[in-house]
């Protein structure tokens, strides 16, 4: 029986190891000691050394600020009285959403030193939605890894939110993916070849994550729990804001593997969590930590579980496969997590079968000895 007990222990260890393959985590989480507790949309710089965020100035006007990750060097970048939200830090510039001259939500870009603040796209479309609008909210625009373009949410001719792409000088606006279903919150992958975004499945109007590669859209989550603000992390991980269950009231930051497996709470801290953000090498992570009183702190941590040597994001031009579709394509395919997920599951099942077979052999051996 001692052998049987040892085999059971080995089986448990193998199952734990199989379930934790390539799982990143965040450690050494520290909260910046700054006076602001009413801030939003925290985002890391690509090198992980600075943060941008929205907060109120002395006149109670919303402004964009930058600060070092150790809490020093705070600087206000903007001065105008318009509200500002949904920040995104690209290779060379920071993008944010504010109100343009026509009163519509527009994307603005600004240099990290506060110069060159300008509206990006000279048209009459909405490029963001305010907090008071009916959810789900549109996440911040997302920069391509090379900084040459952005993807963002806007309305099509039927007033449905869709994904659009535009050059970093405001030219070349185009629809990314033609589909009958609503789409919002698109984010470039680190290599610029994929997008993760939020949409509805064909049969249920619940926000789920999808991955778009070329002209193929694949549903990633199926739990019917509201989710938004996806970002790409290291080790084929996608991080997003969601809830622990359908009835939960406090949003938290979750991680899931790119094949749709291993959904988990990324950081088991705080009353609520928002604004997940990685550095370009995936080794730094920041987010907005919210306590029970609603006070917000900027939290910064180190990412562990990265295999190999981290490298900067690829800075090649956006691939042609991300150009918009000219003809109608199948919108959203109902599928379970595939290929990579199947491979991992197959490995897991083989290990489990091997352990079970070993147990059976040992039990039979003990039986015949008697």
PyMOL commands that set and color helices and strands:
alter all, ss='L'
color gray80, all
select helices_A, chain A and resi 2-19+320-322+340-369
alter helices_A, ss='H'
color red, helices_A
select strands_A, chain A and resi 25-31+39-44+50-56+62-68+75-76+84-89+93-99+105-111+118-119+142-143+149-155+161-167+174-175+183-188+194-200+207-213+216-219+227-232+237-242+252-257+264-265+272-278+284-290+296-304
alter strands_A, ss='S'
color yellow, strands_A
deselect
rebuild
show_as cartoon
